[in-house]
Amino acid sequence: MIRRREVLGNPDELLVESQHRQSSYKMPLAIIHLLDIKLEQTNSGLEQAGEERATRNEMVGMLIATACREDTAGLSLEERILFYREMTIGDLLPETVSH
């Protein structure tokens, strides 16, 4: 049995600073193209706000992490990236990782 607490880390740890693992997903080229368009649009907004540009990995992570959250439903992609950068492991998986 996997000890999730050990694998996932401290619930107070920021997602963006937590352990990472290389992954590779096969997606249609049209999806990759749309991701790049949305990433460029998002980065334009982030730069105008004086924020650091997002990477493709960060964008995909943000989309997954915020997909089912009601508190991010009305946010722009730029706002969701900033929200994602502040999310902790416990925010993402509150039932899996306890304090």
Secondary structure, DSSP 8 states (H G I E B T S, - for coil): ---HHHHH--TTSBGGGS----------HHHHHHHHHHHHHHHHHHHHTT-----HHHHHHHHHHHTT-GGGTT--HHHHHHHHHH-BHHHH-TTTS--
